[in-house]
Amino acid sequence: MEANLAASLTPEQKAAAVVVSLGADKASKIYKHLSESDIEKLTIEVAKLGHVTPEQMEAVLDEFYKTCLTQKVVTDGGMEYARAVLEKAFGESTAQTLLDKLAKSMKTRPFDFIRKSDVKNLFSFLQHERPQTIALILSYADPDQASFVISELPKDKQIKVVEAIAKMESASPEAIKIVEASLKKRFESVLTTADFTTIGGIDYIAEVMNNMDRANEKFIFDELGKENEELADTIRKKMFVFEDIVSMDNRSIQRFIRECDVKDIVYALKGSDQKIKDLVFANVSSRMAESIQSELEVTVNVRLRDVEEAQQRIVAVIRRLEEAGELIIVKSGKDEIIA
């Protein structure tokens, strides 16, 4: 329950909530260690934070405490020591979640300035670059940034970029420095790397595609499938799309339905086959089933775009709940569930 309350706030809002809870004196000590841009962002978030319930504040502070504790025990004794301490304190599942989050935050990736860039500016800068160059740079971007840029590219270039990212495994320091040098005039950053860096790959492009709008997702897979069907299938198996709810257990389906807007469910089902409709109806109360059926009958002339956006919002809910450990997603060829 607490994890769900914390998940309802953005990372920026959580940071603001922690600062507010510390009080002015202690918060000022934290500010001394922040850059001017971070101070500006944090101050804006504090100013517009609004009302945070006591339950939300408790959940955020609990998460903050666990994160601080995780960093401390890793620093003190390494990952295995940290795992032992955290499992004893919070249990195996929570310990793994905390360590996974820390591992992500500890990864120092090149092109940090890319992730801080506005996506529209990033697209303007990259749109005329070669697909291989775009793929290299987007491999260091956040998935939502990469999905935006790819979705805005010309159709033929989309496929080349997706394929290049999926096939990318590592890049030499020299190659990265060459690309970085071409960016110096437009971005203020100096890249230094000591060894080969793992970038891109199937897992990353799957996450990018999960952030893609449905129309571009379908186009890319259709075209990529013509050129490299095996690669397209491999990426799909790492993803979760709306149609994959047929692989979910009933309890997980019931859980995400409770979080979804009924209108989204109605619109999503307008573009679904009967199997998915039957599955949803089987996991709601008879009253809700009647309500959905009634709405389906009177909802006509629905745009495909509205259907796809509703399905995408539902997928976002499912992925959020999975990250919070509240339901299980079974991707093809991955994760066998033991009852």
Protein Blocks (a to p, Z undefined) as FASTA:
>chain_A
ZZmmmmmpcfklmmmmmmmmnommlmmmmmmmpcfklmmmmmmmmmmnopadfklmmmmm
mmmmmmmmmmmmmmmnojklmmmmmmmmnojklmmmmmmmmmmmmpccehklmmmpcfkl
mmmmmmmmcfklmmmmmmmmcfklmmmmmmmpcfklmmmmmmmmmmpmbdcfklmmmmmm
mmmmmpgcddddfbdcdeejjklmmmmmmmpcfklmmmmmmmmmmmmmmlmmmmmmmpcc
fklmmmpcfklmmmmmmmpcfklmmmmmmmpcfklmmmmmmmccfklmmmmmmmmmmmgh
iafklmmmmmmmmmmmmmmmmmnopaccddehiaiadZZ
